[in-house]
Amino acid sequence: MSTSFIEIYGWGHEIIIGSINESFAERISIGRECIKKVLERDLESYDDVLHMYGPDILEVDFIDQAGNSVFPQNVVINYEPCWETIDRPKLVREFNSLADKFIDAEKLVDDLMSRNFFSSKSESISYLIQIHSESGYWGRLNLSCAGYLSRIYAVSVEIEGMEDLCRNMLLGFLVKEDKNYCFSGLIANGSTEVKSREYYLFRKNSGIIWRE
């Protein structure tokens, strides 16, 4: 049987969110000191809330083995990492709403949660948000089936409150194999280049109070 595939080209992000103490937040918001000097350690180590890397499905092209542009069906998970944990029952309902009798929503949600995409609820007030925007080739999904577009769903995350910064991050795909669906990530052989690095200080009940 021939193998089909989808390759992904375009824009995406590395998104890093970490809690910081109020003393650091105050010094950063004043803007008189370099953020790296204030925080005293590697900025990317501030990632206890979220560390996610991948293409933005609204900013990429999905290209199949014939060179055609395609767009898989999409399941979007809404998530506000500084305020809440993933609503598991809601996610189960969303997968069940796909109306495919072969989708075991409970099993798929358990699989997603086990991959540590999502953190536990944070009790902090202030957060450092880092967004590294990248462009290039993000990798491929191999598919050993015919009529594959009817057998896959792209699973993405919409980070609430950050729609202007990054819109819809791809986590991976639900792929129908035989009569069951499983979750599959991209083959990690992509090649992207960082185009910009942005830094934001977010405070609950105030929003973005500083940016660089």
C-alpha positions in Angstrom: 0.0 0.0 0.0 1.4 3.4 -0.9 2.0 5.9 1.8 0.4 9.3 1.7 1.7 12.3 3.7 1.0 15.9 4.5 3.9 18.4 4.9 3.5 21.8 6.6 5.2 25.0 5.5 4.8 28.5 6.9 4.6 30.4 10.2 4.5 29.2 13.7 5.7 29.9 17.2 7.4 28.8 20.3 5.3 30.1 23.2 6.7 30.1 26.7 4.7 31.3 29.8 6.2 31.3 33.3 5.2 32.8 36.6 7.4 35.4 38.2 7.3 37.0 41.6 5.9 40.5 42.2 9.3 42.1 42.9 10.5 41.0 39.5 7.3 42.1 37.8 7.5 45.6 39.4 11.1 46.1 38.2 10.4 44.9 34.7 7.2 47.1 34.3 9.2 50.2 35.3 11.4 49.5 32.3 14.7 50.8 33.7 16.5 47.5 33.8 17.2 44.8 31.2 14.8 41.9 31.7 17.6 39.4 31.6 19.3 41.2 34.4 16.2 41.3 36.5 15.3 37.6 36.1 18.9 36.5 36.7 18.6 33.2 34.8 17.9 31.9 31.3 14.5 33.4 30.2 13.4 30.1 28.6 13.6 28.4 32.0 10.5 30.5 33.0 8.1 27.9 31.5 6.2 26.4 34.4 2.8 27.4 32.9 3.2 26.6 29.2 5.9 25.7 26.8 4.5 24.9 23.3 6.1 24.8 19.9 4.5 24.3 16.5 2.9 25.8 13.4 -0.1 28.1 13.5 -2.6 26.3 11.3 -4.0 29.6 10.0 -0.6 30.7 8.8 0.7 27.6 7.1 0.2 25.5 3.9 -0.6 21.8 4.2 0.8 20.1 1.1 0.1 16.5 0.2 2.3 14.0 -1.7 1.0 15.2 -5.0 1.9 18.8 -4.3 -1.7 19.9 -3.7 -2.7 22.3 -1.0 -5.1 20.7 1.4 -6.8 21.6 4.7 -7.7 18.9 7.2 -10.8 19.0 9.4 -10.0 20.9 12.5 -10.7 20.4 16.2 -9.9 23.5 18.4 -9.2 23.4 22.1 -9.7 26.7 23.9 -7.3 27.3 26.7 -6.4 30.2 29.0 -3.2 28.9 30.7 -2.8 31.7 33.3 -6.3 31.2 34.7 -7.5 27.7 34.3 -6.7 24.0 33.6 -8.1 22.2 30.6 -11.8 21.4 31.1 -11.6 17.6 30.6 -15.4 17.0 30.4 -15.7 19.8 27.8 -12.9 18.3 25.7 -14.6 14.9 25.8 -17.8 16.5 24.6 -15.9 18.3 21.8 -14.5 15.0 20.5 -17.8 13.3 20.8 -19.4 16.1 18.8 -17.4 15.0 15.7 -20.1 12.4 15.3 -17.8 9.6 14.3 -18.8 6.4 16.0 -15.2 5.2 16.0 -13.9 8.0 18.1 -13.3 7.0 21.7 -13.3 10.4 23.2 -12.4 9.4 26.7 -9.3 7.5 25.5 -8.2 10.3 23.2 -8.5 12.9 26.0 -6.5 10.7 28.3 -3.8 10.4 25.6 -3.7 14.2 25.1 -3.5 14.9 28.9 -0.7 12.3 29.3 1.5 14.3 26.9 1.9 17.2 29.3 0.7 19.8 26.8 -1.2 21.5 29.6 -0.1 22.6 33.0 -2.0 22.6 36.3 -3.8 25.8 37.4 -1.4 28.5 38.4 -2.0 30.7 41.5 0.5 33.4 40.5 -0.5 37.0 39.7 2.2 37.9 37.2 3.6 36.1 34.2 6.3 36.4 31.6 5.1 35.6 28.1 7.7 34.9 25.4 6.7 34.4 21.8 9.4 33.3 19.3 7.9 33.5 15.8 9.4 31.1 13.2 9.0 30.4 9.5 9.9 27.4 7.4 9.2 23.7 7.2 7.5 22.2 10.2 7.6 18.5 9.3 5.2 15.9 8.0 2.5 13.5 8.9 2.7 10.0 7.2 -0.6 8.3 6.4 -0.9 4.7 5.3 -4.4 5.0 4.0 -6.4 6.1 1.1 -8.9 8.9 1.3 -6.9 10.3 4.2 -8.6 13.7 4.4 -11.8 12.1 5.6 -9.8 10.1 8.2 -7.9 12.8 10.0 -8.6 15.9 12.2 -6.0 18.5 13.0 -6.0 19.2 16.7 -5.1 22.8 17.6 -5.1 25.1 20.6 -6.5 28.6 20.7 -4.9 30.4 23.6 -7.5 32.8 24.9 -6.4 36.4 25.4 -3.5 35.9 23.0 -5.4 35.9 19.7 -3.4 38.9 18.4 -0.1 37.3 19.3 -0.6 33.7 18.1 -3.9 32.3 16.9 -4.2 28.5 16.5 -1.3 26.3 17.4 -1.2 22.8 16.0 -0.7 20.0 18.6 -1.0 17.0 16.2 -3.6 14.9 14.4 -6.3 12.4 15.2 -5.7 9.7 12.7 -8.1 6.9 11.9 -6.3 3.5 11.7 -8.5 0.5 10.9 -11.6 1.4 13.0 -10.0 3.4 15.8 -8.5 6.9 16.1 -5.2 7.6 17.7 -3.3 10.9 18.3 -0.2 11.5 16.2 2.3 14.3 16.2 4.4 15.5 13.3 7.6 13.7 12.4 10.2 16.0 14.0 12.4 16.7 11.0 11.3 20.3 10.3 13.6 23.2 9.7 12.5 26.7 10.8 14.2 30.0 11.3 13.4 32.4 14.2 12.2 35.7 12.7 11.3 37.6 15.9 11.3 37.4 19.7 8.7 39.2 21.7 8.3 39.5 25.5 5.3 40.5 27.5 4.4 40.9 31.2 0.9 39.8 31.9 -0.8 40.5 35.2 -4.2 39.0 36.2 -7.0 41.5 36.2 -4.8 44.0 34.3 -3.7 42.3 31.1 -0.5 43.1 29.3 1.3 45.8 31.4 4.7 45.7 29.6 6.2 44.5 26.3 9.5 44.5 24.5 
